[in-house]
Amino acid sequence: MNEENSTIDTLTRAGLTRSQAKGYLALVENGALTPTALANKTGETRTNSYAIVEKLVALGLATKKDTKKALYMPLHPNNLELLAEKRRRTVEKNEQIVKKNIPSLIEMFYTNSEMPGSRTLAGIDGIKEVYNDTLRTKQDIYLLRTTADIGILGEDFLNKYRIKRAKLGINTYALTPDTPVAKLNAKDDRGMLFHRTLMPTDIYTAPVEIDVYGNKVALIAFGETQMATIIDSPPIAEAIRQILQIMQKFLETSTPPGPDLHQHDSR
């Protein structure tokens, strides 16, 4: 790659088009040019050259000299760094917008597709997205709780989630391990529409929570690798929902009744 092409490549990395890069380089090499002269230097048409110099002015890379003839002068190349920084911020902003709107687009895809689908979400943010998805679905939730989730999501996020869930009128029917923490939280949770069936802590030890809501099943892994998979399938969701209901009935009939057996909890 010769020096000119290398410089043009650098300019395009800062955010210029190739034509704009050629135009700016020509201004730097010549000090000042009219659009007609710029066209002769770059091989662009006169119409394109006018558009190029006006765009360079807008980008802060050129200025128009007040003369009878339209004469354009280059501004300091340090402005390219500012342009590159602005481009980076724009890319980051666009990335965040895309990430924010992908879930609703996926939801639309599944809603209008005849085929069931699944998606896997990575990390803590992925797990939180499952909980947010339950709020968007606005359907009752059936879940199998694991003790492995303790301290993973943070109480601030969970408290806000519980309140939003209750305000939306979503009932949650959960099988939860019989732990002191669960019993402690139970006193405040009737208003959260959370209905819990306690189960011995040794009958389910996997670090995975199972949530069923609407036509979806979410498998949430709280172990060393934190991730979640959402399966969107009406028959699969109904099958897992029925299994959880069977487990609930079994626990209620096989365990001696007590004040803490079937009550409300915060999760």
PyMOL commands that set and color helices and strands:
alter all, ss='L'
color gray80, all
select helices_A, chain A and resi 3-13+18-30+35-42+46-58+79-111+123-137+147-149+155-167+180-188+190-192+234-254
alter helices_A, ss='H'
color red, helices_A
select strands_A, chain A and resi 62-65+71-74+117-122+141-144+172-177+194-199+208-213+216-221+227-232+262-263
alter strands_A, ss='S'
color yellow, strands_A
deselect
rebuild
show_as cartoon
